[in-house]
Amino acid sequence: MSWGKIGLFVGGAMFGSAGIKGLSSKDAKKVYTHTVAAALRVKECLMTTVTKVKENSDDILAEAREINEKRAEAEKIDDTSIEDLTGDVEL
């Protein structure tokens, strides 16, 4: 083994242990906590928006079905009135 490879290994181990200490420090934990809190706020905002869109689409669908039902009833009435008129005519 060469001294260069050993030096790289020791340097990597020291850098790794320093990195772990840095990642587990109080300041780093504060950053993680604030980041997660921001992500939760974003999630809540998105869920609120999704709920509003779903409610609006449900309302639109209900109104569209109501319009189609009224239209079908009107067409049914028109069909029966035409039949009534043709039944009275004698040829």
Secondary structure, DSSP 8 states (H G I E B T S, - for coil): --HHHHHHHHHHHHHHHHHHHHHTSHHHHHHHHHHHHHHHHHHHHHHHHHHHHHHHHHHHHHHHHHHHHHHHHHHHHHHHHHHHHHHH---
